[in-house]
């Protein structure tokens, strides 16, 4: 392979990671662990000398070309604002006075390591606790607006990914026509739901943006810690709730009730937003497929997602779009 054809992350060797940390005065003792992450590259590093009480740190190397420096710094500022308000979020450290650093062509940040496990989403007390902290997160998020980070909307999460997939011939021809027609119908329903939400006065605010169970670290004593604000965007509050709902409708109803029991102890929740749960799920479905297709030149993706791109995969996506269209026709969950 020619050097200019290599993916940037192929040059991110353990030595480069340790040299990057050393460039900001943090010296690893040689213990380095790659953590599960595909969009960026993330490493747990043991330091020779603790920094601000952290003997183990997490170094995140941002995917080149995804976010601008201003957008990354805005994410960092939001995380620090949350931490200052005693919301249990993990914010980047500032060795040498900055949270964003550069080395060997990569932008990177360093955060304290936080332990924990995924929360038990069938435990009402756990969900109520998470709901309270999400309310606190959203109270901070509503104080001001992002200047450069984008919003979760139909154009960027639905229409643009659809157009990219079609323009780049990512969908096999035997499925493409049916998928495109289903996608158009589904997006029409999503647009209608968003227009209704605007007419109902649904407010937008700064969000975690990708609040699924894997981005919440749970400890029995301290409760939840929110990690990975890489997808922080502007959107409706329900965006940070719906990914914590799973199972059949009755189960999702119970989970939602527990979340809102905690949330509304600290912050009002607009019930009009519940009609956006299935439209938001539909947008994520479309966006996720485009995300996989865009990242296929990254050697980690064909290894991790070998089933992607086949006709069977796209038939499965077609079926899920059809199911989503039915779900968007059903009454919204109530709580």
C-alpha positions as CSV (number, residue, x, y, z in Angstrom):
1,X,0.0,0.0,0.0
2,X,1.3,3.5,-0.9
3,X,1.9,5.7,2.2
4,X,-0.6,8.3,1.1
5,X,-3.3,5.6,0.8
6,X,-2.9,4.6,4.5
7,X,-5.6,5.5,6.9
8,X,-4.4,8.1,9.4
9,X,-5.0,5.9,12.4
10,X,-2.5,3.3,11.0
11,X,0.3,5.7,12.1
12,X,-1.0,6.0,15.7
13,X,1.3,3.4,17.3
14,X,1.8,3.0,21.0
15,X,5.0,5.0,20.8
16,X,3.1,7.9,19.2
17,X,0.5,7.7,21.9
18,X,3.1,7.9,24.7
19,X,5.1,10.6,22.9
20,X,1.9,12.7,22.5
21,X,1.3,12.5,26.3
22,X,4.9,13.3,27.0
23,X,4.6,16.4,24.8
24,X,2.2,17.8,27.4
25,X,4.2,16.7,30.4
26,X,2.4,13.5,31.1
27,X,4.8,10.5,31.1
28,X,3.3,7.0,30.8
29,X,5.0,4.1,32.6
30,X,4.5,1.8,29.6
31,X,1.1,0.3,30.6
32,X,-1.2,1.2,27.7
33,X,-4.6,-0.3,27.0
34,X,-6.7,0.4,23.8
35,X,-10.3,1.0,24.9
36,X,-13.4,0.1,22.8
37,X,-14.0,3.0,20.4
38,X,-14.4,3.2,16.6
39,X,-15.1,6.8,15.8
40,X,-11.9,8.0,17.7
41,X,-9.0,6.1,19.2
42,X,-9.0,6.0,23.0
43,X,-6.3,4.6,25.3
44,X,-6.0,4.1,29.0
45,X,-2.5,5.1,30.2
46,X,-0.8,4.6,33.6
47,X,1.3,7.6,34.5
48,X,4.7,7.6,36.2
49,X,3.4,10.6,38.3
50,X,-0.2,11.4,38.9
51,X,-1.7,14.6,37.4
52,X,-4.3,16.4,39.4
53,X,-4.9,13.2,41.4
54,X,-5.2,11.0,38.4
55,X,-2.6,8.2,38.1
56,X,-4.5,6.6,35.3
57,X,-5.8,8.8,32.4
58,X,-7.7,8.3,29.2
59,X,-6.2,9.8,26.0
60,X,-8.6,10.4,23.1
61,X,-7.2,10.9,19.6
62,X,-9.9,12.6,17.5
63,X,-10.7,11.3,14.1
64,X,-9.0,13.6,11.6
65,X,-11.4,15.8,9.7
66,X,-14.5,15.0,11.8
67,X,-14.8,18.1,14.1
68,X,-13.2,21.5,13.8
69,X,-10.9,22.6,16.6
70,X,-13.6,25.1,17.6
71,X,-16.2,22.4,17.8
72,X,-14.0,20.2,20.0
73,X,-13.2,23.0,22.3
74,X,-16.9,23.8,22.6
75,X,-17.5,20.2,23.6
76,X,-14.8,20.5,26.2
77,X,-16.2,23.8,27.6
78,X,-19.6,22.1,27.9
79,X,-18.1,19.2,29.8
80,X,-16.3,21.6,32.2
81,X,-19.5,23.6,32.7
82,X,-21.3,20.4,33.7
83,X,-18.5,19.5,36.1
84,X,-18.5,22.9,37.6
85,X,-22.3,22.5,38.2
86,X,-21.5,19.1,40.0
87,X,-23.1,17.1,37.2
88,X,-21.2,13.8,37.1
89,X,-19.6,14.1,33.7
90,X,-16.0,13.4,32.8
91,X,-14.3,16.5,31.5
92,X,-10.8,16.8,29.9
93,X,-7.8,17.8,32.0
94,X,-5.7,20.8,31.1
95,X,-2.0,20.0,31.2
96,X,-0.1,23.1,30.1
97,X,-3.2,25.1,30.4
98,X,-5.2,23.7,27.4
99,X,-7.7,20.8,27.0
100,X,-6.8,20.2,23.3
101,X,-3.4,19.2,22.1
102,X,-1.7,18.3,18.9
103,X,1.0,15.8,18.1
104,X,2.1,13.9,14.9
105,X,-0.9,15.2,13.0
106,X,-3.5,14.2,15.6
107,X,-5.6,16.3,17.9
108,X,-6.0,14.7,21.3
109,X,-7.3,15.3,24.8
110,X,-6.6,13.7,28.2
111,X,-9.3,12.9,30.8
112,X,-9.2,11.2,34.2
113,X,-10.2,7.6,34.2
114,X,-13.5,6.8,35.8
115,X,-14.5,3.2,36.6
116,X,-18.0,1.7,36.5
117,X,-20.3,-0.6,34.5
118,X,-23.3,-0.2,32.3
119,X,-26.4,0.7,34.3
120,X,-29.2,-1.9,35.0
121,X,-32.0,-0.5,32.9
122,X,-34.7,-2.8,34.4
123,X,-34.0,-1.3,37.9
124,X,-36.5,1.6,38.5
125,X,-34.3,3.1,41.2
126,X,-31.3,3.2,38.8
127,X,-33.4,4.9,36.1
128,X,-34.8,7.4,38.5
129,X,-31.3,8.3,39.6
130,X,-30.2,8.7,35.9
131,X,-33.3,10.8,35.3
132,X,-32.3,13.2,38.1
133,X,-28.8,13.7,36.7
134,X,-30.1,14.1,33.1
135,X,-32.3,16.9,34.4
136,X,-29.3,18.6,36.0
137,X,-27.4,18.1,32.7
138,X,-30.2,19.7,30.8
139,X,-30.5,22.6,33.2
140,X,-26.9,23.4,32.4
141,X,-27.5,22.8,28.7
142,X,-30.4,25.2,28.6
143,X,-28.3,28.1,30.1
144,X,-26.8,29.0,26.7
145,X,-26.5,27.7,23.2
146,X,-23.7,26.0,21.1
147,X,-22.2,28.4,18.7
148,X,-20.4,26.0,16.3
149,X,-21.6,22.4,17.2
150,X,-24.5,21.3,15.0
151,X,-28.1,20.3,15.8
152,X,-29.9,16.9,15.5
153,X,-32.3,17.5,12.7
154,X,-33.8,15.8,9.6
155,X,-31.4,17.4,7.2
156,X,-28.1,16.3,8.9
157,X,-29.3,13.0,10.4
158,X,-31.6,11.8,7.6
159,X,-31.5,13.6,4.3
160,X,-27.7,14.1,4.0
161,X,-26.9,10.5,5.0
162,X,-29.5,9.2,2.6
163,X,-28.1,11.3,-0.2
164,X,-24.5,10.2,0.6
165,X,-25.4,6.5,0.5
166,X,-27.1,6.8,-2.8
167,X,-24.4,9.0,-4.4
168,X,-21.6,6.6,-3.3
169,X,-23.5,3.5,-4.4
170,X,-23.3,2.0,-1.0
171,X,-26.5,0.0,-1.3
172,X,-26.6,-3.1,-3.5
173,X,-28.8,-2.5,-6.6
174,X,-31.1,-5.4,-5.7
175,X,-32.2,-3.5,-2.6
176,X,-31.5,0.1,-3.4
177,X,-34.8,1.0,-5.0
178,X,-37.0,-0.4,-2.2
179,X,-34.7,1.1,0.5
180,X,-34.8,4.5,-1.1
181,X,-38.6,4.5,-1.4
182,X,-39.0,3.3,2.2
183,X,-36.5,5.9,3.4
184,X,-38.4,8.7,1.6
185,X,-41.6,7.7,3.2
186,X,-40.0,7.4,6.6
187,X,-38.4,10.8,6.4
188,X,-41.7,12.4,5.4
189,X,-43.1,11.1,8.7
190,X,-40.1,12.4,10.6
191,X,-40.4,15.8,9.0
192,X,-44.1,16.0,9.9
193,X,-43.3,15.0,13.6
194,X,-40.5,17.7,13.8
195,X,-42.8,20.3,12.3
196,X,-45.5,19.4,14.8
197,X,-43.0,19.6,17.6
198,X,-41.9,23.1,16.5
199,X,-45.6,24.2,16.4
200,X,-46.1,22.8,19.9
201,X,-43.2,24.9,21.1
202,X,-40.7,22.1,21.9
203,X,-37.5,23.7,23.1
204,X,-34.0,22.8,21.9
205,X,-31.0,22.8,24.2
206,X,-27.4,21.5,24.5
207,X,-27.4,17.7,25.0
208,X,-25.2,14.8,25.7
209,X,-26.4,13.7,22.3
210,X,-25.4,10.0,22.4
211,X,-26.7,9.0,25.8
212,X,-26.9,5.2,25.4
213,X,-26.1,2.8,28.3
214,X,-22.5,2.4,27.1
215,X,-21.9,6.1,27.7
216,X,-23.0,5.9,31.4
217,X,-20.7,4.4,33.9
218,X,-22.6,3.2,36.9
219,X,-21.3,2.6,40.5
220,X,-23.6,1.6,43.3
221,X,-22.3,4.3,45.7
222,X,-21.8,7.2,43.4
223,X,-24.5,6.4,40.8
224,X,-24.0,7.4,37.1
225,X,-21.1,9.2,35.4
226,X,-21.7,10.5,31.9
227,X,-18.8,10.0,29.5
228,X,-18.0,10.7,25.9
229,X,-19.6,14.0,24.9
230,X,-18.1,13.6,21.5
231,X,-21.6,13.7,20.0
232,X,-22.9,16.7,22.0
233,X,-25.3,18.6,19.9
234,X,-28.4,20.8,20.1
235,X,-31.8,19.0,20.2
236,X,-34.9,18.2,22.2
237,X,-34.4,16.9,25.7
238,X,-35.9,13.5,24.8
239,X,-32.9,12.7,22.7
240,X,-31.0,11.9,25.9
241,X,-33.8,9.7,27.2
242,X,-35.0,7.5,24.4
243,X,-31.8,5.4,24.0
244,X,-32.3,4.2,27.6
245,X,-35.6,2.6,26.6
246,X,-35.6,-1.0,25.3
247,X,-37.8,-4.1,25.0
248,X,-41.5,-4.3,24.3
249,X,-43.8,-1.3,24.6
250,X,-44.9,-2.1,28.2
251,X,-41.3,-2.4,29.3
252,X,-40.3,0.9,27.6
253,X,-43.3,2.5,29.2
254,X,-42.1,1.5,32.7
255,X,-38.5,2.6,32.0
256,X,-39.7,6.0,30.7
257,X,-41.9,6.4,33.8
258,X,-38.9,5.8,36.1
259,X,-36.7,8.1,34.1
260,X,-39.2,10.9,34.2
261,X,-40.0,10.3,37.9
262,X,-36.4,11.3,38.6
263,X,-36.2,14.0,35.9
264,X,-39.2,15.9,37.0
265,X,-38.0,16.1,40.6
266,X,-35.6,18.7,39.3
267,X,-36.8,19.9,35.9
268,X,-40.1,20.1,33.9
269,X,-40.4,17.8,30.9
270,X,-42.5,18.7,27.9
271,X,-44.8,15.7,27.1
272,X,-45.0,16.8,23.5
273,X,-41.5,15.6,23.1
274,X,-42.6,12.0,23.5
275,X,-43.9,12.0,20.0
276,X,-40.3,12.5,18.8
277,X,-39.0,9.2,20.2
278,X,-39.7,7.0,17.1
279,X,-38.8,9.8,14.6
280,X,-35.4,10.2,16.4
281,X,-34.9,6.4,16.4
282,X,-35.6,6.5,12.6
283,X,-33.0,9.2,12.0
284,X,-30.4,7.2,14.0
285,X,-31.1,4.1,11.9
286,X,-30.4,6.0,8.7
287,X,-27.4,7.9,10.1
288,X,-25.8,4.8,11.5
289,X,-25.7,3.0,8.2
290,X,-24.1,6.0,6.5
291,X,-21.6,6.3,9.4
292,X,-20.5,2.7,8.8
293,X,-20.2,3.3,5.0
294,X,-18.2,6.5,5.5
295,X,-15.8,4.8,7.8
296,X,-15.1,1.7,5.7
297,X,-11.6,2.9,4.7
298,X,-10.7,2.6,8.4
299,X,-9.2,-0.9,8.8
300,X,-11.0,-1.3,12.2
301,X,-14.4,-1.2,10.6
302,X,-14.4,-4.2,8.2
303,X,-13.0,-6.3,11.1
304,X,-15.6,-5.1,13.6
305,X,-18.6,-5.0,11.2
306,X,-18.0,-7.8,8.7
307,X,-21.8,-8.1,8.0
308,X,-22.2,-4.5,6.9
309,X,-22.9,-3.7,3.2
310,X,-24.3,-7.0,2.1
311,X,-27.7,-7.4,0.5
312,X,-28.9,-9.2,3.6
313,X,-27.8,-6.2,5.8
314,X,-29.7,-3.8,3.6
315,X,-32.8,-6.0,3.5
316,X,-32.7,-5.9,7.3
317,X,-32.4,-2.1,7.2
318,X,-35.4,-2.0,4.8
319,X,-37.4,-4.1,7.3
320,X,-36.5,-1.9,10.2
321,X,-37.5,1.2,8.2
322,X,-40.9,-0.4,7.5
323,X,-41.2,-1.2,11.2
324,X,-40.3,2.3,12.1
325,X,-43.0,3.7,9.8
326,X,-45.5,1.6,11.7
327,X,-44.1,2.7,15.1
328,X,-44.4,6.4,14.1
329,X,-48.0,5.8,13.4
330,X,-48.7,4.4,16.8
331,X,-49.6,6.7,19.8
332,X,-46.6,8.0,21.6
333,X,-45.6,6.6,24.9
334,X,-47.2,8.2,27.9
335,X,-45.9,8.9,31.3
